[in-house]
Amino acid sequence: MKMTASGGPWRKSSFSAQTDNCVEFRRIEGGVEVRNSKRPDEASVTYTDSEWRAFIAGVKAGEFDV
C-alpha cells in the first residue's frame, strides 16, 4: 500500500450514493488511488493505469459476479 500526497477529487460509485459503506477512487499521476470511505485517513491502495484498466475490463466481463 502506498499513500499518495495529491490527486483529483475522490469519487464513489453511484450504486453507493445512499450509504457511506463503499470504496472511493481518484485519478493520480500514472494511475488510480482507492480508499475505504469509512476510514479515509487510513492507507489507500494505488494501481497503475494498466492494472486499473484490467480491473474495469474484468468487471465489465462479469469476472467478479457472484
C-alpha positions as CSV (number, residue, x, y, z in Angstrom):
1,M,0.0,0.0,0.0
2,K,1.1,3.5,-0.7
3,M,-0.2,6.8,0.4
4,T,-0.3,9.5,-2.3
5,A,0.0,13.1,-1.4
6,S,-2.3,14.6,-4.1
7,G,-4.7,13.7,-6.8
8,G,-8.0,14.5,-8.3
9,P,-11.3,14.6,-6.3
10,W,-12.5,11.4,-4.6
11,R,-15.4,9.7,-6.4
12,K,-17.6,6.7,-5.5
13,S,-20.0,4.5,-7.4
14,S,-23.5,5.8,-8.0
15,F,-24.6,2.5,-6.5
16,S,-23.1,3.6,-3.2
17,A,-24.7,7.0,-3.1
18,Q,-27.1,6.1,-0.4
19,T,-24.5,4.7,2.1
20,D,-21.1,5.6,3.5
21,N,-20.1,1.9,3.3
22,C,-18.1,1.9,0.0
23,V,-14.8,2.4,-1.7
24,E,-13.8,5.7,-3.3
25,F,-11.3,6.3,-6.1
26,R,-9.5,9.1,-7.7
27,R,-7.1,9.7,-10.6
28,I,-3.5,10.3,-9.7
29,E,-0.4,10.6,-12.0
30,G,0.1,7.3,-13.6
31,G,-2.9,5.5,-12.1
32,V,-5.7,5.3,-9.6
33,E,-5.9,5.5,-5.8
34,V,-8.5,3.6,-3.9
35,R,-9.6,4.0,-0.3
36,N,-12.2,2.8,2.2
37,S,-14.8,5.6,2.6
38,K,-15.4,4.7,6.2
39,R,-11.7,5.2,7.0
40,P,-10.5,8.0,4.7
41,D,-7.5,8.8,6.9
42,E,-6.0,5.3,6.7
43,A,-3.8,3.9,4.0
44,S,-5.0,3.8,0.4
45,V,-4.1,1.4,-2.4
46,T,-2.6,2.6,-5.7
47,Y,-3.0,0.9,-9.0
48,T,-1.2,1.6,-12.3
49,D,-3.3,2.6,-15.3
50,S,-2.8,-0.8,-16.8
51,E,-3.9,-2.6,-13.6
52,W,-7.0,-0.3,-13.3
53,R,-7.9,-1.0,-17.0
54,A,-7.6,-4.7,-16.4
55,F,-9.8,-4.5,-13.4
56,I,-12.5,-2.5,-15.2
57,A,-12.4,-4.9,-18.1
58,G,-12.9,-7.8,-15.7
59,V,-15.9,-6.1,-14.1
60,K,-17.5,-5.5,-17.5
61,A,-16.9,-9.1,-18.5
62,G,-18.6,-10.4,-15.3
63,E,-15.4,-11.9,-13.8
64,F,-16.3,-10.8,-10.3
65,D,-20.0,-11.7,-10.4
66,V,-21.1,-14.0,-7.5
